[in-house]
Amino acid sequence: MQSIYAPRLRTERVIAAGRVLLAAGSLFAIGWDPSALIKHAATAYSLMLGYFGYSLLVALLVWRALGNLRLPGLLTHLVDLGFFSVFLYFTSGPASPFFAYFVFALICATLRWQWRGAVWTAAACLAAFAGVSFYFAEVLADPSFESTQTIMRVLYMLVVAGLLSHLGRHEQRTRQEMTALATWPPLSPATGGAGFRSLVEHAARTLRAPQLVLSWRRGDDPRLTVLRYQDGTSSPVASTSGFAAGLAPPELATSSFLVPDAEREARAPVLLHRGDRLEPWHGVALPAGLRELLGPGPVISVPWRGQLASGRLFVGGRPYADADGLLLAEVVTELMGARIEAALLLEQTREVAAAEERMRLARDLHDGILQSFTGIGLRVAAIRRQLGSRNAEVEERLAELQRLLAAEQRDLRFVLQDLEPPSQAGSDSSLESRLATLVPRVEQAWQLELVLDAVRLEEELPEELAREAYFLVREAVLNAARHGRARRVELRLAREVDGGLLLSIRDDGRGFPFQGQFDLATLAAMAAGPRSLRERVAARGGDLLLDSGPAGATITIHLPLSPEEKPQ
């Protein structure tokens, strides 16, 4: 347990050693020149001897680490303040040369409790000094009382208290920042967008930044992911491929920099970090888009680059926008970049493993079930030829069996094609290209008309969202052909304002056994409708609306950009 209290113990040991030296030095000074003990000499000398013995006892206890450290720290501090006040009275009052004892108390309080200790100790010292000064000046009417000296000592104590409070506040802030850096949260792809947002929020708390923007892209992908922190929460920012160019000034695109005054429209001075040096840079005009995201005030920006991704952190409105703030932002950015890089690497590893598993499954299905279906179909055809037309009922049942086997073979081939990696299924893995490939396959296999009504999306969808949307569309279309006996299916997709995807699948089949409009929750409660679609949409955190009638069915699906927002 000693290691837990090591910093506090070291502080108490230093204070104890200082107290012993202070008491021993005071005894020496009194013995060398007893003129300071003008009044009550014997009492003052006895007090100093007692304080010296007390200092030795406390030092012995502290250095042996006996007892709880918090209570003795406060107790010894109160004893010091009381002794200093009493000893001041017995040694010339406000003119006492032992006025420096109060400075020792202020330093001890700052070491123990940072700026709060300095503030309340300064108040206690000023109150004690003012009381002693009033007693000597008004009650005793001491002719040797010097008001100028008293005022200067009060001012001296106030200045020292202010400086020590600043030092204590800086130490406390540094300790909190180090604690936040040491407790940096892990990041996993399984958490989705929520994990990245928690990362940004933790960075904002560490930097004490009211506004923060994190942007990054994977490899050479032109798409940029932008997260903005403001008012205690973070949210994604819609961006285009050219959005990144408008964030950092071109001349500072690869460097860390600090703009102390980013409110001006004119070119503001910049503190640039290059190599191991911090140097001023000529004025630079921040892009309007960046000022809009971060608001007024100073701006800190730090780039990061990894093997899988690269990005930049922007910090706005930090109360301590100085060189230390810039260096701290660089440490935070490196930690964020490392977390993002590790998450992307884990995701890539999982994708490779999943691709290998899909290939293995595809081979097993092709060499196993598909070949079995083919063999069974050939045997059924041979039996039909042997029977000829001798039994019409058996002939019809065998023909129906052949049609079922052919349908299952078609479905299985669809599955096998979807299991192929992009390198085999085609280099263009966008949702539009996948659906364009799906149309002729479905039309040929099921003899239906599949109409694709999809305008070119402004941006490519994330791979996960595109893949999930494709599987949902394929499942809905195949259900309409297989179970609904549809001859025409209309497919429409569009990008929504929130960045999500809207899918609409309408067919002219016989519909579902039930009629009317039903949402996802109602269908789940009824255990009705396409189970696979319900489960996929629910797992993604999306919405589904089914409208069924005698003239066909329409399924409308909304998929959010990130899968973390799931219904409660």
C-alpha positions in Angstrom: 0.0 0.0 0.0 2.9 2.3 0.4 3.3 2.7 -3.3 -0.3 4.1 -3.5 0.6 6.9 -1.2 4.2 7.4 -2.4 3.8 11.0 -3.7 1.9 12.1 -0.6 4.5 10.4 1.6 7.4 12.1 -0.2 5.7 15.4 0.3 5.2 14.8 4.0 8.8 13.7 4.4 10.1 16.9 2.7 7.9 19.0 4.9 9.0 17.2 8.0 12.7 17.7 7.2 12.0 21.4 6.4 10.2 21.8 9.8 13.2 20.3 11.7 15.7 22.5 9.9 13.4 25.6 10.5 13.1 24.8 14.2 16.8 24.0 14.6 17.8 27.2 12.7 15.5 29.3 14.8 17.1 28.0 18.0 20.5 28.7 16.6 19.5 32.2 15.6 17.9 33.0 19.0 21.0 31.7 20.8 23.3 33.7 18.6 21.3 36.9 18.9 18.6 36.8 21.6 17.6 40.5 20.9 14.5 39.2 19.0 13.1 38.0 22.3 12.3 41.4 23.7 9.3 40.3 25.6 8.5 37.0 27.3 12.0 35.7 26.4 11.8 32.7 28.7 8.4 31.7 27.3 9.4 32.2 23.7 12.6 30.1 24.2 10.6 27.3 25.9 8.1 27.4 23.0 10.9 27.1 20.5 12.4 24.1 22.4 9.0 22.5 22.5 8.5 23.1 18.8 11.9 21.6 18.0 11.0 18.4 19.9 7.6 18.3 18.2 9.4 18.6 14.8 11.7 15.7 15.6 8.7 13.5 16.7 6.7 14.3 13.6 9.8 13.6 11.4 10.3 10.3 13.0 6.7 9.2 12.5 6.6 10.4 8.9 9.9 8.9 7.9 8.8 5.6 9.3 5.4 6.0 7.5 3.3 5.3 10.6 -0.4 6.0 10.6 -2.7 7.6 8.1 -1.1 10.4 6.2 -4.1 12.6 5.4 -5.1 13.3 9.0 -1.5 14.0 10.4 -0.9 16.3 7.4 -3.9 18.5 8.3 -3.2 18.2 12.0 0.4 19.2 11.8 -0.5 22.1 9.5 -3.0 23.4 12.1 -0.4 23.0 14.8 2.1 24.9 12.7 -0.3 27.8 12.1 -1.1 28.0 15.8 2.5 27.9 16.9 3.5 30.5 14.3 0.8 32.9 15.5 1.7 32.4 19.2 5.4 32.7 18.6 4.9 35.8 16.5 3.2 37.4 19.5 6.1 36.5 21.9 8.8 37.8 19.5 8.0 41.5 18.8 4.6 41.0 17.2 4.3 42.3 13.6 7.9 43.3 13.5 9.1 39.8 14.5 11.9 38.4 12.3 10.1 35.1 12.4 7.4 36.4 10.1 8.9 34.0 7.5 7.2 31.1 9.3 4.0 32.1 7.5 5.7 31.6 4.1 6.7 28.1 5.2 3.1 27.4 6.0 2.0 28.7 2.6 4.5 26.5 0.8 3.5 23.4 2.8 -0.2 24.0 2.1 0.5 24.3 -1.7 2.5 21.1 -1.7 -0.3 19.3 0.1 -3.5 20.7 -1.3 -2.4 22.7 -4.3 -4.1 26.1 -4.9 -7.0 25.5 -2.5 -4.6 24.9 0.4 -2.6 28.1 -0.5 -5.8 30.2 -0.5 -7.2 29.1 2.8 -3.8 29.1 4.5 -3.1 32.6 3.2 -6.5 33.7 4.7 -5.6 32.1 8.0 -2.1 33.6 8.1 -3.5 37.1 7.2 -6.1 36.8 9.9 -3.5 35.8 12.5 -1.1 38.5 11.4 -3.8 41.2 11.4 -4.9 40.1 14.9 -1.4 40.3 16.3 -0.8 43.7 14.6 -4.1 45.1 15.9 -3.2 43.9 19.4 0.2 45.6 19.4 -1.0 48.8 17.7 -4.3 49.4 19.5 -4.4 47.4 22.7 -0.8 47.7 23.7 -0.2 51.0 21.9 3.3 49.8 21.2 5.4 52.9 20.3 7.7 50.7 18.2 4.8 49.6 15.9 5.6 50.5 12.3 2.6 50.7 10.0 4.6 50.8 6.8 6.4 47.6 7.7 3.1 45.9 8.6 1.5 46.9 5.3 4.5 45.7 3.3 4.4 42.4 5.0 0.7 42.0 4.3 1.4 42.8 0.6 4.3 40.4 0.6 2.1 37.7 2.0 -0.7 38.4 -0.6 1.8 38.3 -3.5 3.4 35.0 -2.3 -0.1 33.5 -1.8 -1.1 34.5 -5.3 2.1 33.0 -6.8 1.8 29.8 -4.9 -1.9 29.5 -5.7 -1.0 29.8 -9.4 1.7 27.1 -8.9 -0.7 24.9 -7.1 -3.3 25.3 -9.8 -0.8 24.4 -12.4 0.3 21.3 -10.5 -3.3 20.2 -10.0 -4.1 20.7 -13.7 -1.0 18.8 -14.8 -1.8 15.9 -12.4 -5.4 15.7 -13.8 -4.1 15.8 -17.3 -1.6 13.0 -16.6 -4.3 11.0 -14.9 -6.6 11.4 -18.0 -3.7 10.3 -20.3 -3.0 7.3 -18.1 -6.7 6.2 -18.1 -7.2 6.5 -21.9 -10.2 4.3 -22.9 -9.7 1.4 -25.3 -11.3 1.5 -28.8 -12.9 -1.5 -30.5 -14.6 -1.7 -33.9 -17.4 -3.6 -32.2 -18.5 -0.4 -30.5 -19.1 1.3 -33.8 -19.4 5.1 -34.0 -20.1 5.2 -30.2 -16.5 4.2 -29.6 -15.1 6.9 -31.7 -17.3 9.5 -30.1 -16.2 8.4 -26.6 -12.7 8.8 -27.7 -13.3 12.3 -28.8 -15.2 13.2 -25.6 -12.3 11.9 -23.5 -9.8 13.9 -25.5 -12.0 17.0 -25.0 -12.0 16.4 -21.2 -8.3 15.9 -21.1 -7.6 19.1 -23.0 -10.4 21.0 -21.3 -11.6 22.1 -24.7 -15.2 23.3 -25.2 -14.9 22.6 -28.9 -13.0 19.8 -30.7 -12.9 18.4 -34.2 -11.3 15.1 -35.2 -11.0 14.2 -38.9 -9.4 11.2 -40.5 -9.4 9.0 -43.6 -8.4 5.4 -44.3 -5.4 5.1 -46.6 -6.1 6.8 -50.0 -9.8 6.8 -49.5 -11.1 10.3 -50.4 -13.9 10.0 -47.9 -13.3 11.9 -44.7 -14.7 11.0 -41.3 -15.3 14.1 -39.1 -16.4 14.1 -35.5 -17.3 17.3 -33.7 -17.4 17.8 -29.9 -19.5 20.7 -28.5 -21.5 21.3 -25.4 -20.4 18.1 -23.8 -21.4 15.8 -26.6 -19.9 14.6 -29.9 -21.6 14.0 -33.2 -20.5 13.2 -36.8 -20.3 16.0 -39.3 -21.3 15.4 -42.9 -18.4 16.0 -45.3 -17.4 15.6 -48.9 -14.1 14.5 -50.4 -13.0 18.1 -50.6 -13.8 18.9 -47.0 -10.3 18.1 -45.7 -8.7 20.7 -47.9 -10.7 23.4 -46.2 -9.7 22.5 -42.7 -6.0 23.3 -42.4 -4.2 26.1 -44.3 -2.1 24.6 -47.1 1.2 25.9 -45.7 0.5 24.2 -42.3 -1.0 21.0 -43.6 1.7 18.7 -42.2 2.7 20.6 -39.0 1.3 21.2 -35.5 0.4 24.8 -34.9 -1.3 27.2 -32.4 -3.2 30.2 -33.5 -3.6 32.4 -30.3 -6.2 34.7 -32.0 -8.4 33.0 -34.5 -11.3 35.5 -34.2 -9.8 37.9 -36.7 -10.6 37.6 -40.3 -7.1 38.9 -41.2 -4.0 36.7 -41.1 -3.3 35.7 -37.5 0.1 34.9 -36.0 1.0 31.3 -35.6 3.2 29.3 -33.2 4.6 26.4 -35.2 6.1 23.2 -33.9 8.8 21.8 -36.2 11.0 19.1 -35.1 12.1 19.9 -31.6 11.5 23.6 -31.8 8.6 26.0 -31.3 9.0 29.0 -33.6 6.7 31.8 -34.6 5.3 31.8 -38.1 4.0 34.4 -40.4 0.3 35.2 -40.2 -2.1 32.7 -41.7 -5.8 33.0 -42.5 -7.9 30.1 -41.1 -10.5 28.7 -43.4 -14.0 29.8 -42.9 -15.2 26.3 -42.5 -12.8 25.7 -39.6 -13.8 28.9 -37.8 -17.5 27.8 -38.2 -16.8 24.4 -36.6 -14.6 25.7 -33.7 -16.1 29.1 -33.1 -14.1 32.1 -31.9 -11.0 31.9 -29.7 -7.6 30.3 -30.0 -7.1 27.2 -32.1 -4.7 24.3 -31.7 -4.2 21.8 -34.5 -2.1 18.6 -34.6 -1.8 16.1 -37.5 -1.2 12.4 -37.1 -0.3 9.7 -39.6 -0.4 5.9 -39.3 -0.1 2.9 -41.6 -3.8 2.5 -42.2 -5.2 6.0 -41.6 -4.2 9.7 -41.1 -6.0 12.6 -39.7 -5.9 15.9 -37.8 -7.1 17.1 -34.4 -8.5 20.6 -34.0 -8.9 22.1 -30.5 -10.9 25.3 -30.0 -11.5 27.6 -27.1 -9.0 25.9 -24.7 -8.5 28.2 -21.7 -4.7 27.4 -21.7 -3.8 28.0 -25.3 0.0 28.2 -25.0 3.0 26.1 -25.9 2.2 23.6 -23.1 -1.3 23.3 -24.5 0.2 22.6 -28.0 2.5 19.9 -26.6 -0.3 18.3 -24.6 -2.5 18.3 -27.7 0.3 16.4 -29.6 0.4 13.7 -26.9 -3.4 13.4 -27.0 -3.4 13.2 -30.8 -0.8 10.5 -30.8 -2.8 8.5 -28.3 -6.0 9.0 -30.4 -4.2 8.0 -33.6 -2.8 4.9 -32.0 -6.3 3.9 -30.7 -7.9 4.5 -34.1 -5.0 2.7 -35.9 -5.4 -0.3 -33.6 -9.2 -0.5 -34.1 -8.8 -0.3 -37.9 -6.1 -3.0 -37.8 -8.3 -5.2 -35.7 -11.2 -4.6 -38.1 -9.0 -5.4 -41.1 -7.9 -8.6 -39.4 -11.5 -9.6 -38.8 -12.4 -8.9 -42.4 -9.6 -11.0 -43.7 -10.6 -13.8 -41.4 -14.2 -13.5 -42.4 -13.3 -13.5 -46.1 -11.3 -16.7 -45.6 -14.2 -18.3 -43.7 -16.6 -17.3 -46.5 -14.3 -18.9 -49.1 -14.1 -22.1 -47.1 -17.9 -22.1 -46.7 -18.4 -21.5 -50.4 -16.1 -24.4 -51.3 -18.0 -26.7 -48.9 -21.3 -25.7 -50.3 -20.2 -26.0 -53.9 -18.5 -29.4 -53.4 -21.2 -30.7 -51.0 -24.8 -29.5 -51.1 -24.8 -28.1 -54.6 -23.3 -31.3 -56.1 -25.8 -33.3 -54.1 -28.7 -31.2 -55.5 -27.3 -31.8 -59.0 -27.1 -35.5 -58.4 -30.6 -35.7 -57.0 -31.9 -33.7 -60.0 -30.3 -36.1 -62.4 -31.8 -39.1 -60.6 -35.2 -37.6 -60.7 -34.9 -36.9 -64.4 -33.8 -40.5 -65.0 -36.8 -41.8 -63.0 -39.2 -39.6 -65.1 -37.7 -41.0 -68.3 -38.1 -44.6 -67.1 -41.7 -44.1 -66.0 -42.7 -42.2 -69.2 -46.4 -41.3 -69.1 -47.6 -44.5 -67.4 -48.6 -42.6 -64.2 -49.6 -38.9 -64.7 -49.8 -38.2 -60.9 -46.3 -39.5 -60.2 -45.1 -37.6 -63.3 -46.5 -34.3 -62.0 -45.0 -34.9 -58.5 -41.6 -35.6 -60.0 -41.8 -32.5 -62.2 -42.6 -30.4 -59.1 -39.7 -32.0 -57.3 -37.4 -31.0 -60.2 -38.7 -27.4 -60.1 -38.0 -27.3 -56.3 -34.5 -28.6 -56.8 -33.8 -26.1 -59.5 -35.1 -23.2 -57.3 -32.9 -24.3 -54.4 -30.0 -24.6 -56.8 -30.6 -21.0 -58.0 -30.8 -19.8 -54.4 -27.6 -21.6 -53.4 -25.8 -20.2 -56.4 -26.8 -16.7 -55.3 -25.4 -17.4 -51.9 -22.1 -18.7 -53.4 -21.7 -15.6 -55.5 -22.3 -13.4 -52.5 -19.7 -15.3 -50.6 -17.0 -14.5 -53.2 -14.5 -11.8 -52.1 -14.5 -8.5 -54.0 -11.4 -9.5 -56.0 -13.5 -12.3 -57.5 -16.9 -10.7 -57.6 -15.6 -7.5 -59.2 -13.3 -4.6 -58.2 -16.2 -2.2 -57.8 -17.9 -3.1 -54.6 -20.2 -0.1 -54.3 -23.9 -0.7 -53.6 -25.0 0.6 -57.1 -22.6 -1.8 -58.8 -23.7 -4.8 -56.7 -27.4 -4.1 -57.4 -26.7 -3.7 -61.1 -25.1 -7.1 -61.0 -28.1 -8.5 -59.1 -30.7 -7.3 -61.6 -29.8 -9.7 -64.5 -29.2 -12.6 -62.2 -32.6 -12.3 -60.6 -34.4 -11.7 -63.9 -32.8 -14.7 -65.6 -33.3 -17.0 -62.6 -36.9 -16.1 -61.8 -38.2 -14.7 -65.1 -39.4 -11.5 -63.5 -38.8 -7.8 -64.2 -36.6 -6.0 -61.7 -36.7 -2.2 -62.0 -33.8 -0.3 -60.2 -34.7 3.3 -59.5 -31.5 4.7 -57.9 -29.8 7.9 -58.6 -26.0 8.0 -58.1 -25.3 8.7 -54.5 -23.3 11.8 -53.7 -20.9 9.8 -51.6 -20.0 6.1 -51.4 -21.5 4.4 -48.5 -19.4 2.8 -45.8 -18.6 -0.8 -46.8 -20.5 -2.3 -43.9 -23.6 -0.3 -44.7 -23.4 -1.1 -48.4 -23.0 -4.8 -47.7 -25.9 -4.9 -45.3 -28.2 -2.9 -47.7 -27.3 -5.3 -50.5 -28.2 -8.4 -48.5 -31.5 -6.8 -47.4 -32.5 -6.0 -51.0 -31.5 -9.4 -52.3 -33.5 -11.1 -49.5 -36.6 -9.0 -50.1 -36.5 -9.5 -53.9 -36.0 -13.2 -53.6 -38.9 -13.5 -51.1 -41.1 -11.5 -53.5 -40.2 -13.9 -56.4 -40.2 -17.2 -54.4 -43.2 -16.7 -52.0 -45.1 -13.8 -53.5 -45.0 -15.1 -57.1 -44.2 -11.5 -58.2 -43.6 -10.7 -61.9 -42.4 -7.2 -61.3 -40.3 -5.7 -58.5 -39.5 -2.0 -58.2 -36.4 -1.1 -56.1 -35.7 2.4 -55.0 -32.8 3.6 -52.8 -32.0 7.1 -51.7 -29.6 8.9 -49.2 -31.4 10.6 -46.3 -30.5 13.8 -44.6 -28.9 12.2 -41.6 -26.6 10.2 -43.8 -28.5 7.0 -43.6 -30.0 5.0 -46.4 -33.7 4.5 -47.5 -34.6 1.3 -49.3 -38.0 0.6 -50.9 -38.9 -2.7 -52.4 -42.4 -2.9 -54.1 -43.7 -6.0 -55.9 -46.9 -7.0 -57.7 -47.3 -10.4 -56.1 -49.9 -11.9 -53.9 -48.7 -10.1 -50.8 -48.6 -11.5 -47.3 -51.3 -13.5 -45.5 -52.1 -10.4 -43.5 -53.0 -7.0 -45.0 -52.3 -3.4 -43.8 -49.3 -1.4 -42.6 -47.1 -2.8 -39.9 -43.9 -1.4 -38.4 -40.9 -3.4 -37.1 -42.1 -3.6 -33.5 -45.6 -4.8 -34.5 -44.2 -7.4 -36.8 -41.8 -8.7 -34.1 -44.7 -8.9 -31.6 -46.8 -10.8 -34.2 -43.8 -13.0 -35.2 -45.0 -12.3 -38.7 -43.3 -11.0 -41.9 -39.9 -11.9 -43.2 -37.9 -13.0 -40.2 -34.5 -12.5 -41.8 -35.3 -8.9 -42.7 -36.7 -8.1 -39.3 -33.6 -9.4 -37.5 -31.1 -7.8 -39.8 -32.8 -4.4 -39.6 -33.2 -4.6 -35.8 -29.6 -5.6 -35.3 -28.6 -2.5 -37.4 -30.8 -0.2 -35.3 -32.9 0.7 -38.4 -36.7 1.0 -39.1 -38.9 -1.2 -41.2 -42.4 -0.6 -42.5 -44.4 -3.3 -44.4 -47.5 -2.5 -46.4 -49.2 -5.6 -47.7 -52.3 -5.9 -49.8 -53.9 -8.2 -52.4 -52.1 -6.3 -55.2 -48.6 -6.8 -53.7 -46.4 -5.6 -50.9 -44.1 -2.7 -50.2 -41.2 -2.9 -47.8 -39.6 0.4 -46.7 -36.4 0.2 -44.7 -34.3 2.9 -43.1 -30.7 2.1 -42.2 -28.7 4.6 -40.0 -25.2 5.5 -41.0 -23.8 3.8 -37.8 -25.3 0.7 -36.2 -24.9 1.8 -32.6 -28.3 3.4 -32.2 -30.6 0.4 -31.6 -34.1 0.4 -30.4 -34.6 0.0 -26.7 
